[in-house]
Amino acid sequence: MPVPASSYRTPARLIHWVMALLLLMTIPAGFIMVQEGIARPLQDTLFIFHKNIGVVLLVLAILRLGYRWRHPAPPLPATMPEWQKRAAHTSHLALYVLIFAMPVVGYVRVRAGGFPVEGLDAIGLPGLVPRSEGLAEFAKTLHFYGAITITTLIAIHVAAAIQHGLLRRDGVFSRMWPPVSGGTGS
């Protein structure tokens, strides 16, 4: 069955859902790993996971932005109120900014703090940030508030998707679901 022109193509859908899954794993890992009283082996595992998935998310975000540049988002339904279209645009823009900013700020926090990023170290990428406790603390603060903000935006995004998919059934949710489309949409 062909995908309507108002739907995303399979590559956009797959990148979206892979990123969603990774974000939904790395956000709680990030909040748990900094809690007092966590067993050190678990904490170390969560730190390694969180840092390296952050790198993967940044690479996927770059791929996603490149794909989006070549294949713009399909239009929202004409029946959707204008304020909802503006809210969707604004929240998506904020999510894109944070999806890029969080790995970069996390990287700065880690490298300025003198810590490894195992995946990048394994491929020989040199540290791009000088060691600086002040910079590390500043980046840590930005990363913390960014985590609160992106978690909130994701919750709003999920609530909006549920509202469109289950309550309104207006085709907005089906633009991105299922992850693999059957046709050529946008």
N, C-alpha and C positions, 0 to 999 in steps of 0.2 A: 504494500500500500504506500503510495507516494506521500511524502511529508509536505504539508502545505507551505507556501512561501513565508507564512508567518511563524514558522518554526526554525529552530537552530539545526544546523547540520550535525552529523554524528561527531566529527572532531571537536566541535565546540561543546557538545553535550558530554563527551568523554572527559575532556579536560576539566569541565565544571564539576562533574561528579567525583573524579579522582581528587581534585583539590578539596572538594567539600569533605570527603572521607578523611583526607590527611589533616585538614584543619580541625575536624571534629575529634581527631585523635591527639593532635599536638597541643591544642588549647588546654584540655584537662591535664595532660602530662606536664605542661608548663606551670600550671597552678599547683599541682601536687608536688613537683620536684623541689619547690622552694619552701615547703612546709617544715616546721620544726618537728623533730622526732621521727622522720622518715628513715628507715634503715638505709645505711650508706650504699650497699650494693644496688638497691632499688633506685635510690636517688641518682647514683652515677648512671645507671641504665636510662633513666628518664632524661637526664641532661644530654646524654649522647644522642638519644632518639630525637629529642626536641631540636637540638642544634642541627642535626643532619637532615631532618625532615624540613626544617626551615630553608635549607639550601635547595632541596628538591622543590619546595613550594615557590621559591623565587624563580627557578628555572621554568617551572610550569607557568608561572605568571607572565614571564617574558614570552613564552610560546603562545599563551592565550592572548596577550595583547597584540602580538604579530598576526595571529589568526583573525582576531577581531578587526584589525586594521584592513585586512584583505576581504573580510566577510562581515560587514556591519550587522548589528543586531536587527532582527526582524521588527517590524512595527508592532506596537501594542494595539490591541483591538480598539476600533473607533468608539466602541461603547464604553470604554474605560473613562471615568471622570478625569478631567485635566489635572486636578490636584494629585490624583493617584499616579498619573504619568510623571509629574514633576517629582513626587516623592520617590518613585521607583528609580528615576534617573539619578537623583541626588544620593540615594542610598547605595546604588551600584557604583557610582563614582567614588564615594567614601570607602566602599569595600575594596575597590581597585587600589586606591591610594594606600590603604592599610595593608593589603596583601603584598604590596611592594615594600612599604616602609618597615613593616615588622621584621622581616628577615634581615634587612639592611641594618636596622637599629640593633637587632639581636647580635648580628655579626660584630658590630662596633663594640657592643658591651663585652662580648666574649674575648675578642682579640685585644681590646684596650685593657681588659682585666688579666691578660696573660694566659688565657686558656686556649686549648686546641679546638679546631673544628675538624674532627677526625676524617670525614669524607674529603674535605678540601686538602687536608694535609697528606692524605693517601695519594692524591693525584699530583702533589708537588706544588700546589698553589701557595705562594708566599703570603704571609700576613700583610694586609694592606693598611693596617691601622697601627700606629705606635702604641706602646704600652703607656697607659695613663690612667691612674685611679680616678681622677676627676672626670675624665671623659667616660670611663666605664660606669661610674655612678650616675652621670647624666643620662647615658644611654639606657641604663637599667631602669631609671625612672620613666623615661619615654616609653620603653618597652612595656612596663607595667600598665601605664595608663592606656597605651595602645591596645593591650590585651583586653582590658575592660571594655574599651570602645568597640573593638572588632567582635567580641563576644556578644555585646548588646546588638550590634548591627546584624550579626548572623541570626540571633534570636528573632529580630524583627523580620528579616528576610524569610526565615522558615515559617513564621506566623503568617506572613503575606502569602507565601506559597500554599500553605494549608487553606487559607481563606479562599484563594482563587481556585485551588484544585478540588476542595471538598464542598465548600459552601456556594460560591458563585458559579463554579463550573463554566467559566467564560473563555477557556482555551489558553489562559496565560500559563498555567502550570504545565500543560501538555506541550508548550513550546520547547521545554527543556527535558521533559520526561516522556518516554523512557530514555536511558542513556544512549541507546543505539537506535537511530531513526531508520525508517525504511525507505527513505527517498532523498531528494535533493534540496530541500528547503534552504534557508539562508544560513 
